[in-house]
Amino acid sequence: MLLSANAVSYESITSITSGSIVYPPGGRFGPRIQQDIQLVMLYTGEMTVTIDGRELHVQPGHTVLLKPGHEESFTFSRTEETWHRWIAVHAPELEEAVREDLYALPEYLPLTEEMNRLTDLILNLQRQSEHTDPVLRSLGLAALQLYPHESSRALLQQEKHPAVYAALDWIHEHHNDDVSLKAIADHAGVSAEHLVRLFKQFEQTTPIHYLWQYRIERAVELLTNTGLNVTEIAHRCGFKTSHHLARLIKQSTGKTASEIRRLSWSGLRKA
């Protein structure tokens, strides 16, 4: 689920704090009354958060969403160190509609690399900025916007076969290589025939067609955002020759590579 028009606004955020802590085995924290909208990222150990008497058990590799106004206590692993980081967004005047949106989100989600990088950035900037700094407040808002986006992505991923995601990840990483259907299927852990059936079911295309469409998209990105020549772009995106790239781009977009670059650089390209 994505936050609606009732999402937390930049104007409602007064400050941002973040931190990183490693608790020894048997560590505890609280009880305390939560004052912020807080995202807690758990990396090692384990964590049980007691919220108004209700226990929430969290394993490493997850982000927890905590809401203001609740009594919280934290109990960490008894046998190993527990490392977690957090982003606390202080927005003292939340409208009721905003609160309802927050409560409609999952209490925890898998921790993504995007959230990890955003936390890194906030921690680094915090060392040289005030908690009320506009940049930090913007990044705190970005973290709150990223969480429901990850919620939506997690729900979508539940609808697809794991082999499809394994294949997609491998295609994205190796699209500039000489890729075969068998290689994709091997890395997805299924037969080539089964992978084709799964792609037709979940992606409405075949793995190889998806691969070539992905290559075209990357090539168009390089045409519009870099000064690399067509030959170099073809090499970086897995095309056999620059003529091969030009032909497939024309078939896919209706424009030549030169037209795409000219329209983009002149500001005439339509969204």
N, C-alpha and C positions, 0 to 999 in steps of 0.2 A: 504493500500500500504506500502511495506517495502522500506527503502532507498536502492538504488542500490550500485554498486561499487563506485559511486560518493559521498558516504556518507562523512560527516565531519570526518576528521582524528584526531587522538590524537596530532600529530605534529602541526596541525593548531591551536590548542587551547592554548592560552597564559595565561589565568587566568579564575577563577570561582568565582562568588560572589552569595550569596543567602541571603534571608531576610524574615522577617515576620512583617506585619504592620496591625494595626486596624485603619481605618478611621472613624471619627465621622459622623453622618448623614449630608449629603450635602457636603462631602469631594470631593476635586478635586486635580488633579496632572497633570502638563504639561502646555503647550506643550513642548515636548522634541524630539530630534532626537535619535531614537533607535540605540545604538552602538553594541548591542549583539544579539545573538540568545537567546531569553528569553522564559522560560516556567513560566506562572503565574497560580497558583492554587487558585481558589476562594472557600471560605468556607461558609461565611455568607454575607448577604446583597445582593447587585447586582452591576454590573459594566458595564459601556458603554465605550468602547475604540474607539476613533475616530482616524482612521489611514488614513492620507493624505486626510482628509475630509469625509471619509466613516465611518459610525458608525457600530460597532460590539457589540451587546448586549449579555451579558454573565450572566448566572444564577449560583447560588452556586452548587458545586459539579462538576465543569468542570476545565480543564486545557487548557489555551490559548497559542498558539505558536505565538510569535512575531519575526519578522525578521528585520535585521539591515538595516539602511538607510532610514527609514520612520519616518515622523513626527507623534507623538502620543500624545493624550490627554486622561485623564481618568476622568470620572465622576462616583461617587459612590452613593449608595442609599440615598435618601433624608429623609427617615423615620427611618432607623436603622443603626447600625454600620456595616461596611464592613471589613471583615478580609480576607486578601489574603497573600500568600507566593510566593516566586519566586526563580528560578535558572537562573542566567545569565551566558552564556557561551561566553567568548570573543574570537573570531576567526577572526581577522581583514583581513586575506588574503584568502577569500573564492573563490574558482574557480567557474566559471559560471555554470558548470554542477552541482555543489553542490547546488548552489542557486536554480536552476531549480527543483532539487529534493525536497528542502524545500518547495517551492511554490506549489508542487503537493500534499502536505499533507493537511489534514483538518486544519482550523484555530483554532478549539477547539474540545476537546473530553471529554467524561466523566472522571472524576478524579478517578483513581484506587488506591487501597491500596498499590500496588507496588510503584507507583510514590510518594505516601505519605511517605512511609518508606524511600525511597531514599532521599527525601527532608529532613526528620528528620536527616538522617546520615550526609548529607552535612552541615546542620546547626550546628550540634554538632561538627564536625571536624573543621569547619571554625573558631570556637572560639580559637583553639589552633594551627592553621596552617596559613601560608601565602596563599594568593589567587592564587599564582603560584605553590603551592605544587603539586607534581605529583599525589598524591592520590586524591586530590580534582579535578584535571583535568580529571583523569580517571572516577570519579563519574559523572562529568559533561557530559562527552562523553556517559556514560551509560544512563543518563537521556535523551539525544538526541536520543539514539538508542531505548529506551523504548517507546518513544512517537509514532514513526511509527509502532512499534509492537502493541501498543494499538489501533492504527488506523486500522490495519489489523484485529485485534480481534473484534473491533466494527462493521466492515463491515460484518464479518462472523456471528456475533450475530444477525444482522438484518435479516438473512436468516432463523432463527429458531423461532419456536413458544415459547413465554415466559414460558409456562408450562414446556417445556423441560429444560430450564435453571434453573428453580426453582427445578425441580426434580434432575438434576445433582448436584446442590449445596447441596441439602439435602443428597443425596447419599454420596458425598465426606465427609460430616461432620459426618454422622451416619453409615458408612460402617462397623464399628466394633460392631454395635448393632444387635439385632434380627429384621431384616427389612423385611417387607412384601410389596407386590405390592400395597395393599390398603393404607398402611401408606405413601408410596411415592406419590401416586396419591392424597391423602388428602392434603399433603403439597404442591403439585403442583396446587391444586385447580381445578382438573378435575377428571372425573371418571376413574377407572382403565382401562376400555376398550379403552377410548379415549387416555389415556396416552400411551398405547401399540401401538396404531395406529400412534401417533405422533413420538414415538421413532423409529418405523420401517421406517417412512418417513425421519426423520432427522438424525438418528444415525445408521440406517441399522441394528438394533438389538432390543431386548426388554429391558425394565428397569431392570428386574432381571438378565438377561444375562450380561448387562452392570455392574451391581453391583458386580457379581462374578468375572468378568474380572478385575474390579478396585481392588477388594480384592487381587487377584493374583498379580497384579502389585505392590501393597503396600507390600505384603509379600516378593516378590523378592527384593525390595528395602531394606527391613530390613535384609534379608539374606546376601546381598552383602555389606551393610554399617554398620552393628552392629554385636555384639557378642551374641545377644539374642538367646536362644535355640528355636527349632522349636515349642515346646509347647507354649511358651510365644508369639511367633510371630503369631501362630494360634489364640490365644486368642485376641491379639490386632487387628487382621485383620478380625474378624468376622467368622472364620471357627469353625465348631462344635468340631473338634478334630485335633490333629496333623496329624493323618492318613488321614483325609479329606483334609487337606492342601496339604499334600504330593501327594495325588492322583491327585488333580486338577492341581497342578504345573506341574506334569509329563505330564498330558494330554495337557496342554497349551504350554509348552516350549520344551517338549521332553527330559528334563533332570530332575533328582531328585533334591530335595532341597540340599542334600549334594554335588552333582556335581556342582550346581550353586554357592554355597559358596566356594568350593575348587577352581574352575576355576577363580572366581572373586578375591579371596585373593592371588592367585598365579600370577595374572596378565595375565592369559590366556584367560579370557572371551572376546569373540568377540563382537564388537559394533553392 
